């Protein structure tokens, strides 16, 4: 669906949220430019989760074949004690539950997903500019100042520039930032190395649809196959007090040079030691901004700039895809300039309650469960996980519990919620815009093409660069 009004959009940040949003807005006919201060070299060094809510979006966008050929489908989790290596038990992801959710759960290498969406955005008409650093953002009119002092004007500026967002700082300041208490270590192991170890070889079998889990005391490890079984991605959440102190906030391009995490059991430790290299990121909790758009209705925050989440988390990727789908669906309906502020407010209205549930309920519950110390709570958890391993069959209460848990986490349908919102409010917006169609707030339009720098004191229309 193409919008009746074509917007000039500048997206600051070419991460997953920025690229996915560029793709959807370009599909809707808008003129999109993406600015990123980094080179567009290979991005991502590990696997990303594609739970049903994320995988459904990719299928809707036409990537079903890519998802099935590049992704690794998961049907159950296998739990082992991180300290001892003892089997706890499997958790099967029931066929009927996954069918209700509309998709399976996949893992994919971040770079494969990113490249797929990057190419799709280019093919849809987006223009992406690496090595282009924004240094300021202003409104009235909306404009971005670049490090070379070029000024880009646009109808809408989107801050998709991550947890340390420039656009967010301009709009509302930094907010509170606190260490979470853990460092995330990631590594990728070629599975041919695992096949040389008899105990590790089973995890490298390409037909295994397992997500390996090692819960421990204030730590946990998980691992999964990807790239058609040629690589095994490992993620370790490890307490800061047992790691050499480092204050890195964001991924470091350089491999981790300090001592590697200690597993406690020799099998997992051998897996960790097989990683050719590891990368580390200290985790921080960040205060989410109260408002994702400014008073002018021409600046918008999305992705980690609006709702910071931890990297490597089960929801991280899907959240960015949902942002792109909701915003793309809403802005595909815009027909007049006066509608833009309301549509951006609608975006936050549709996204914030779900994200608040994820941040305040689902995430703490998950981490509390997999990082329990020895005691009655851990014993109760293990008893539940051990039940299928002991041959006890599923009953209706177990099935209902898994269904309720998965629907709460993965049942959000981005396209449906956006279309339902438009069904409720779209008619009112159209009537309001017809009332102002010939007034002072007429449709936005582009200026003639030119490209100059600030030294010549001329502003550049983003769509004309």
MARLUM-915151 format. One record per atom (N, C-alpha, C): y, x, z negated. Coordinates in steps of 0.1 Angstrom, whole numbers, plus 2048, in hexadecimal, padded with zeros to 3 digits. Layout:
N
YXZ ...
END
This chain:
465
7F4809800 800800800 80C809800 816806809 82280E80A 82D806804 83680D7FC 8418077F6 84B803800 8527F87FE 85D7F4807 8697FD806 86B8037FA 87680C7F8 87081A7F6 8738237FF 86E8317FE 8778397F5 87183F7EA 8798477E1 8778567E4 88285D7E1 88186C7E1 87E8707D3 8728767D1 86D87A7C4 86B8897C3 87088E7B8 86D89C7B5 86489D7A9 8588A37AA 84F8A579F 8508B379A 8548B578D 8548C3788 8478C6781 83F8CF787 8328D2782 8278CE78B 81F8D878F 8148D6799 8068D7792 8058D3786 7F88D277F 7F18C6784 7E68C377E 7DE8B7782 7E68AA783 7EE8A8778 7F689B778 80089B783 8078A6786 8118A7790 80B8A579E 8008AC7A1 7F98AB7AE 7F489D7B0 7ED8987A6 7E788A7A8 7F28807AA 7FD8817A3 8088787A5 80F87A7B2 8108867B7 8158887C4 80D8827CF 8008827CD 7F787C7D7 7F986D7D7 7F98667CB 7FA8587CB 8088537D0 81285A7CC 8208567D0 8228587DF 81C8637E4 81D8657F3 81585A7FA 8098577F5 80284C7FB 80A83F7FC 81283D7F2 81B8317F2 8278327FB 82883D802 83383F80B 83F846806 83F84A7FA 84B8517F4 84B85F7F9 8588657F9 85A8737FD 85987C7F1 84F8837F0 84C88A7E3 84C8997E5 8538A07DC 8538AF7DB 84E8B37CD 8468BD7CD 8418C27C0 8458D07BE 84B8D37B3 8508E17B0 8478E77A5 8438F47A7 83C8FA79D 84090979C 84290E790 84691C78F 83B926792 82F922793 82492B795 82092C7A4 8189367A7 8129367B4 80692C7B4 8039267C0 7F891D7C0 7EB9247C2 7E992E7BA 7DC9357BA 7D192C7B4 7C59327B3 7BA92A7AD 7BD92679F 7BC91979D 7BF91378F 7B290F789 7B291077C 7A790B774 79B915773 796917767 78B921765 77F91A75F 77E90D75F 773907758 7718F975E 7678F2758 7648E475C 76E8DA756 7718CF75D 7788C4758 76F8B8757 7728B074D 76B8A374C 770899755 76789175B 76B886763 76387A75E 768874753 76186874D 76385C757 75D851754 75D84675D 76B841761 775841758 78283D75B 789846765 786853764 78B85D76E 78385C77B 77685C77A 76E85C787 77184F78F 773844788 776838790 782839798 78C840793 79984279A 79684B7A7 78F8557A5 78C85E7B1 7848567BB 77B84E7B7 7748457C1 77E83C7C8 7878367C1 79182D7C7 79A8347D0 79C8417CE 7A58497D6 79D84F7E3 79184C7E4 7898507EF 78185D7EE 77F8617E1 77986E7DF 76A86D7DA 7648627DD 75685F7D8 74D86A7DC 74E86E7E9 7458787EE 7478867E8 7548897E5 7578967DF 7538967D0 75488A7CA 7508897BC 74188C7BB 7398867C4 72B8877C3 7268957C8 72D89B7D1 7288A87D6 72D8B47CD 7398B27C7 73F8BD7BF 73D8BB7B0 73B8AF7AC 73A8AC79E 72B8AD799 72A8AE78C 71C8AE786 71B8A277D 712899780 71188D779 70988F76C 70E889761 70888A754 70387C750 6F687D74A 6F0870746 6ED871737 6ED87C731 6EB87D722 6F088A71D 6F388A70F 6F7895708 6EB89A700 6EA8A86FF 6E08AE6F6 6E78B56EB 6E38B26DF 6EA8B86D3 6E18C26CC 6E68CD6C9 6DF8D86C1 6E98DD6B7 6E48E16AB 6EC8E76A1 6F28F46A5 6FF8F66A4 7059026A9 70190E6A0 6FF90C693 6FC91768A 6ED91B68B 6E491268D 6D691568D 6CF91469A 6D590C6A3 6CF90A6B0 6C58FF6B0 6C28F96A5 6B88EE6A3 6BC8E26AB 6B28DC6B2 6B48D06B9 6B88C46AF 6C38BD6B3 6C68B16AB 6C18A56B3 6C58A46C0 6C08996C8 6C88966D4 6C488E6DD 6CB88A6E9 6D287D6E7 6DD87B6EE 6E486E6EF 6E386A6FE 6DC860701 6DA85B70E 6E6852711 6EC85371D 6F684A722 6F084072A 6EF834725 6E682972A 6EB825738 6E2822741 6E581E74F 6EE81174F 6EA808746 6F17FB747 7007FC741 701806737 70F808732 71880F73D 712819744 71A82074E 71D816759 71480D75C 716804767 7227FB764 7237F7757 72E7EE753 73B7F6754 73B803752 74780B753 74B80E762 74280C76B 74680D779 74481B77F 73F824777 73E83277C 73583A772 730845777 72984F76E 733858769 72F861760 73786C75A 733879762 73E880767 73C88C76F 744898768 73F8A476C 7478B0769 7498B6777 7558BD778 7588C4785 7608D0781 75F8DB789 7688E6787 7768E2789 77F8E6780 78D8E2781 7938E678F 7908F2793 7958F67A0 7918ED7AB 7848E97AB 7808E07B6 7878D37B6 7898CD7AA 7908C17A9 79F8C27AD 7A58CD7A8 7B38D07AB 7B58D27BA 7AD8DA7C1 7AE8DC7CF 7AC8D07D7 7A38C77D3 7A18BB7DA 7AD8B27D9 7B38B17CE 7BF8A87CD 7CC8AF7D3 7CC8BC7D2 7D78C47D8 7D78C17E7 7CC8C37EE 7CB8C17FC 7CE8B2800 7C98A97F7 7CC89B7FA 7DB8987F9 7E289E7F0 7F089C7EE 7F88A17FA 7F48AD7FF 7FA8B380B 7F88A9817 7EB8A5819 7E889C824 7EF88F823 7F288A817 7FA87E816 80987F818 80D88C819 81B88E81C 823895812 81D898806 82589F7FB 8288AD800 8338B27FB 8378C07FE 8378C87F0 82F8D27F0 82D8D97E3 8338E77E4 83B8EB7DA 8438F87DB 83F9007CF 83690A7D1 8339147C7 83E91E7C5 83E9257BA 84892F7B7 85692A7B7 85791D7B2 8649167B2 8669117A4 86F91779D 87191478F 87D90B78D 87B900786 8868F7782 88C8FD775 8998FD774 89F902768 8A88F7761 8AB8EC768 8B28E2761 8B08D5769 8B18CA761 8AF8BC767 8BB8B4762 8C18AC76B 8CC8A3767 8CB89676E 8D388C769 8D387F76F 8E187C774 8E387177B 8F086C780 8F7876789 8F287A794 8E5875799 8D987E794 8CD879796 8C2881792 8C188E79A 8C0899793 8BF8A679B 8B88B1793 8B38BA79A 8AC8C5794 8B28D2799 8B68DB78F 8BB8E8793 8B08F2792 8AF8FA79D 8A590479E 8AA91279A 8A191B798 8A5929793 8AE93079D 8AD92C7AA 8B69337B4 8C392B7B5 8C59217AC 8D19197AB 8D290F7B6 8C790D7BD 8C79017C6 8C68F47BD 8CC8EA7C2 8CC8DD7BB 8C58D37C4 8BB8CC7BF 8B48C27C6 8B78B47C0 8BC8AB7C9 8BF89D7C4 8B38957C8 8B088A7C0 8A58817C3 8A88747BD 8A086A7C1 8A185D7BB 89985C7AD 88F8657AC 8868657A0 88287379E 883878791 87E88578D 873883783 867888786 85B88777D 858894777 858894769 8548A0762 8458A0760 83E8A8768 82F8AA766 82D8B8763 8368BE75B 8368CD759 82F8D174B 8268C9747 81D8CD73C 8238CB72E 81C8D0724 8208CE716 82D8D5712 8318E071A 83D8E7717 8488E3722 8488D6725 8508D1730 85F8D372F 8658D873A 8738DA73B 87A8CC73B 8748C3743 87A8B5744 87A8AE737 86F8B072F 86E8AA721 8798B0718 87B8BD719 8858C3710 8938BE714 8958BC720 8A38B7724 8A48A9720 89A8A0720 89B89271D 89B89070E 893897706 8918936F8 88E89F6EF 88F8AB6F3 88C8B76EB 87E8BA6EA 87A8C46E2 86D8C96E2 8638C16DA 8678BC6CE 85E8B56C5 8568BF6BD 84F8BA6B3 8478C26AA 83B8C86B1 8398D46AE 82D8DB6B3 8268E36A8 8198E06A6 8118E669B 8048EB6A0 7FF8F669B 7F28FA69E 7E78F069A 7DE8ED6A3 7D38E36A0 7C98E9696 7C78F6697 7BD8FD68F 7B1903696 7B19016A3 7A69076AB 7AB90E6B8 7A39166BD 7A591D6CA 79A9186D3 79E9156DF 7949116E9 79091D6F2 7849216F2 77E92C6FA 777925706 77992A712 77292571D 76B931725 76092F72B 759939733 75093273D 74E939748 745934753 73A93E755 72E93A755 722943756 71B93F763 71994976C 711947778 703944773 6FD939778 6F0935773 6E593E776 6E7947780 6DC951783 6DA95A777 6E595C76F 6E4964763 6DC95D759 6DD950758 6D694874E 6C7948752 6C494875E 6B6947762 6AE95375F 6B495E75C 6AD96A758 6A9969749 6AE95F742 6AB95D734 6A2951732 69695372E 68C94872E 69193C726 69893E71A 69D934712 6A992C718 6B1934720 6BD92D725 6BA927733 6AF92B739 6AD927747 6AC917748 6A791173E 6A690273F 6B38FB741 6BD90073A 6CB8FA73B 6D18FD749 6CB906751 6D090975E 6C9902769 6C08F9766 6B98F1770 6C28E7776 6C48E8783 6CE8E078A 6CD8D1789 6C18CC786 6BF8BE786 6C18B8778 6C58C076E 6C88BC761 6D58B5760 6D68A975B 6E28A175A 6E68A174B 6E68AD745 6E98AE737 6F78B4734 6FD8AF729 7098B5724 7048BC717 7048C9716 6FF8D070A 70A8D06FF 7068CD6F3 70F8CC6E8 7098D46DC 7118DD6D6 70E8E46CA 7188E16BF 7178D66B7 7208D46AC 71E8DE6A1 7298E269A 7298EB68F 7338E7685 7348F067B 73E8EE670 74C8F2675 7558E9676 7638EC67B 7638F3688 7598F1691 7588F669E 74E8EF6A6 74F8F06B3 7448EB6BB 7448F26C9 7398F16D0 7388F76DD 7328EC6E6 7368EC6F3 72F8E36FD 72E8EB70A 7258E7712 7238EE71F 71D8E4729 71F8E7736 71A8DE740 7198E674D 7108E1756 70F8E7763 71A8E276C 71D8EA776 7278E5781 7248ED78D 72B8E9798 72A8EF7A5 71B8F07A9 7158E57AA 7078E37AF 6FE8EC7A7 7018EE79A 6F88F5791 6F9904792 703909799 70491879A 70C91E78F 713916787 71B91A77C 719912770 71B918764 71A910758 727913750 72E90874D 73B909746 739907737 73F910730 73E910721 74C90E71B 74D905711 759903709 7569046FB 75E90C6F4 75C90F6E5 76890C6DE 7689036D4 7739006CB 7709086BE 7799126BB 77691C6B1 78191C6A7 77F91D69A 78A91D691 793929692 7A0927691 7AA932693 7A893D688 7A493967C 7A3943672 79794D674 78E94A67E 784953681 78695A68F 792958694 79595E6A1 7A196869E 7A29726A6 7AD97B6A5 7BA9736A8 7C497569F 7D096D6A1 7D796F6AE 7DA9646B5 7E29646C1 7E99576C2 7F59586C7 7FE94C6C7 8009476D5 7F694A6DE 7F79456EC 7F89366EC 8029306F2 8039226F4 80391F703 7F791C708 7F591B716 7EB92571A 7E5923726 7DB92C72B 7E093972F 7D994372B 7DD95172E 7D595573A 7DB95B744 7D495F750 7CA96A74E 7CD972743 7C497D740 7B8979738 7AC97E73A 7A197B732 7A297E724 79B97771B 79C97A70D 79598870A 79C990703 79899E700 79299F6F2 7949956EA 7909966DC 7819936DA 77C9946CE 76D9916CC 76A9826D0 75E9806D5 75A9736D9 75696A6CD 75795D6CE 7529546C3 7449576C0 7419556B3 7339576AE 72D9496AC 7209486B2 71A93B6B2 7119386A6 70B9426A0 702940695 6F4940699 6F193B6A5 6E393B6AA 6E39446B7 6D894B6B8 6D79566C2 6D79506D0 6D19456D2 6D093F6E0 6DF93C6E5 6E69356DD 6F49326E2 6FC93F6E3 6FA9486DA 7029556DA 6FF95C6E7 6F295C6EB 6EF9636F8 6F795C704 6F894F703 6FF94870D 70E94C70D 71494D702 722951701 72395F706 71A968702 71C976707 719978715 71396E71C 71096F72B 71D96C733 72796672D 734963734 73A970739 73C971746 74297E74B 750980745 757975742 76497673C 767968735 76F96872B 77395C724 78395C723 78894F723 79694D721 798945714 7A394670E 7A6940701 7B3939701 7B492E6FA 7C19276F9 7C19216EB 7CB9256E3 7CE91F6D6 7D39116D8 7CD9086D0 7D08F96D1 7DC8F66C8 7E58EE6CD 7F08E96C6 7F18DA6C7 7F58D36BC 7F88C56BD 8078C46BF 80B8BB6C8 8198B96CC 81D8AA6CA 8298A96C5 82F89C6C4 8328966D1 82D88A6D4 82F8836E0 83D87D6E0 84587D6EB 8528776EC 8518686EA 85B8636E4 85B8546E2 85D84D6EF 8668526F8 86984C705 865856710 85E85071A 85A859725 864858731 86E850730 87984F73A 88684F733 89185473B 89E855735 8A6848737 8B2847732 8BA83B733 8BD838742 8BE84174A 8C183E758 8B6838760 8A983A75A 89E835762 89A83D76E 89F84976E 89C85277A 89585F776 892861769 88A86C764 87D86675D 87286C760 86586775A 85C873756 85687174B 84C87B747 83E875749 83587E74D 82787A74F 81E88574A 811883749 80888E746 80A893738 8088A0736 80A8A6729 8198A7725 8228A572E 8308A472A 833897722 82B88D725 82D88071F 82487E713 818882715 80D87F70A 80488B709 808895702 8018A2701 7F28A06FC 7E98A6703 7DB8A56FF 7D58B46FF 7CA8B66F8 7C58C36F8 7BD8C6705 7BE8D270A 7B68D6716 7A78D6713 79F8D371E 7918D471C 78B8C7715 7938BE713 78F8B270C 78A8A7716 78189F711 77A89571A 78488C721 78F88971C 799880722 7A488772A 7A5894729 7B189B72E 7B389873D 7A989A745 7AA898753 7AD889757 7A5881751 7A6872755 7B486D751 7BA872747 7C786D743 7D187074E 7D087C754 7D987F75E 7D787776B 7CB87476E 7C886C77A 7CC85D777 7CB85976B 7D084B768 7DF84A769 7E6854764 7F5854766 7F8853775 7F285B77D 7F585B78C 7F284D792 7E684778E 7E383A793 7EC82F78F 7EF82E782 7F882477D 806825784 80B831784 81983378A 819830799 80E83579F 80D8337AE 80C8247B1 80481D7A9 80380E7AC 8108077AA 81780A79F 82480479C 82F8077A7 8308147AA 83B8187B4 8378147C2 82B8117C5 82880C7D2 82E7FE7D4 8337F77CA 8387EA7CA 8477EA7CB 84E7F57C9 85C7F57C8 8637F17D5 86D7E97D4 8747E57E0 8847E67DE 8887EA7D2 8977EB7D0 8997F47C4 8A47FB7C5 8A88057BB 8A87FF7AD 8AC7F37AB 8AE7ED79E 8A07EC797 8957EC79E 8887EA798 8837F7791 888802795 88280F791 882810781 88D80E77A 88C81076B 882807765 8807FB76A 8767F2764 8687F6767 8667FB773 859800777 85580C76E 85E81576B 85B820763 85981C755 860812750 85D80D742 84F807742 84C80074D 83F7FA74E 83480474E 836810754 82C81B754 82981F745 83482173D 83182572F 82A819728 82F80D72A 829802723 81A801726 815804732 807803736 7FF80F731 80581A730 7FE82772C 7FE82A71D 808827717 80A82C709 7FF8276FF 7FC8196FF 7F38156F5 7E581B6F7 7E081C703 7D3823705 7D4831701 7DE838704 7DF846700 7E18486F1 7E783F6EB 7E883F6DC 7DA83E6D6 7D28356DB 7C58336D6 7BD8406D8 7BE8466E4 7B78526E7 7BB85D6DD 7C885F6DB 7CD86A6D3 7CA8686C4 7CC85B6BF 7CC8596B1 7BF8546AB 7B684F6B4 7A984A6B0 79D8516B6 79C8526C3 7908576C9 78F8666C7 79A86D6C9 79987C6C8 7968806B9 79D87B6AF 79987F6A1 78B87B69E 7878706A2 77986B69F 76F8756A5 7718796B2 7688826B8 76788F6B1 7738956AE 7738A26A8 76D8A269A 770898693 76B897685 75B896686 75688F691 74888E692 74189B695 7468A369F 73F8AF6A3 7428BB69B 74B8BA692 74F8C668A 74C8C467B 7438BB677 7408B8669 7398C3662 73D8C6656 7368D064E 7298CA649 7208D2644 7138CD63E 7168C3633 70E8B8633 7108AE629 70C8A162D 70E896626 709889629 70E883637 71A88663A 720881647 719888653 717895652 71089B65D 70189765E 6FB895652 6ED890652 6EC882659 6F6879656 6F686C65C 6F886D66B 70187666F 70387767E 6F787C684 6F088667F 6E488C685 6D9882685 6D887967B 6CE86F67B 6CF866687 6DB86268A 6DE859695 6DA8606A2 6DE86D6A4 6DB8746B0 6CC8786B1 6C68796A6 6B787D6A6 6AE8716AA 6B38656A9 6AB8596AB 6A48596B8 6AB85B6C3 6A485B6D0 69A8666D2 69E8726CC 69587D6CC 68887B6C5 6888726BB 67C86F6B4 6748636BA 67885F6C6 6718556CD 6758466C9 67F8446C2 6838376BE 68B8316C9 6888256CD 68F81F6D9 69C8196D5 6A48166E0 6B18106DE 6AF8016DA 6B77FD6D1 6B87EE6CE 6C67E96D2 6C87DC6D0 6D47D66D5 6E07DB6CE 6DF7DE6C1 6EA7E36BA 6EE7F16BF 6E57FA6C2 6E88076C7 6EF8066D5 6E97FD6DD 6EF7FB6EA 6FE7F66E9 7007ED6E0 70D7E76DF 7177F26D9 7127FA6D0 71A8056CA 71F80E6D5 7158136DE 71981C6E9 7238156F2 7208086F6 7298016FF 7378006FA 7387FC6ED 7457FB6E7 74D8086E7 7458136E3 74B8206E3 7508256F0 7488236FA 74B828708 75681F70E 75681270C 76180A712 76E80D70B 76E8106FE 77B8136F8 7808206FE 77782A701 77C837706 77E837715 77583071C 77583272B 777825733 77A81A72C 77B80D733 78880A739 792813737 7A081173C 79F81174B 7A4807752 7A5807761 7B3807765 7B8813769 7C681576C 7CB80C777 7C480A782 7C980278C 7CA7F4788 7C07EF781 7C07E177D 7CC7DE773 7CE7E776A 7D97E4760 7E77E4767 7E97ED771 7F57EE778 7F77E1781 7EC7DD788 7ED7D1791 7EF7C5788 7E97C477D 7EB7B8774 7F97B876F 7FF7C376C 80D7C4767 8167BF772 8147C377E 81C7BF78A 81B7B078C 80F7AB78B 80D79C78D 815795783 81679A777 81E79376C 82D79476E 8327A0772 8407A3772 8467A6780 83E7A778A 8437AA797 84C7A079D 84979379B 8517897A1 85F78979B 86078B78D 86D78C787 87579778C 86E7A378E 8757AE793 87B7AC7A1 8737A57AA 8777A37B7 8837997B7 88278F7AF 88E7867AE 89A78D7A9 89979579F 8A479C79A 8AA7A57A4 8A27AC7AC 8A77B67B6 8AE7AE7C1 8A97A27C5 8B079B7CF 8BD7967CB 8BF7947BE 8CC7907B9 8D679B7B9 8D17A87BA 8DB7B37BA 8DA7BB7C7 8D37B57D1 8D07BC7DD 8DD7C17E4 8E87B97E3 8F47BC7EB 8FF7C17E1 8FB7C47D4 9047C87CA 9067D77CA 90C7DC7BF 90F7EA7BE 9027F37BD 8F77ED7B8 8EB7F57B6 8E27F37C2 8E77F57CE 8DE7F47D9 8D37FE7DB 8CB7FC7E5 8C08057E7 8C48147E8 8BB81C7E3 8BD82B7E4 8BB82F7F3 8C28397F7 8C183E804 8C284D804 8BD85380F 8BE862810 8CA866817 8CF872814 8DB87881B 8D6880827 8DE884830 8DA88C83B 8D4899837 8CC89F840 8C58AC83C 8CE8B883C 8CE8BF831 8D48CC830 8CE8D4825 8D08E1824 8CA8E981A 8D38F5817 8D98F480C 8E38FF808 8E09027F9 8E690D7F4 8E59117E6 8F190D7DE 8F090F7D1 8FA90B7C8 9079137CA 90691F7D0 9129277D2 91B9207DC 9159177E4 91E9107EE 9219027E8 91D8FF7DB 9228F37D4 91E8E77DB 9128E67E1 90C8DA7E7 8FF8D77E1 8FD8CA7DF 8F08C57DA 8E78C27E5 8DA8C47E3 8D08C27EE 8C88B67EA 8C68AD7F4 8BD8A27F2 8AF8A77F3 8A68A37E9 8998A97E8 8918A67F5 89289B7FA 88A897806 88E89F812 89A8A5812 89F8AB81E 89D8BB81E 8988C0813 8968CF813 88C8D381D 
END
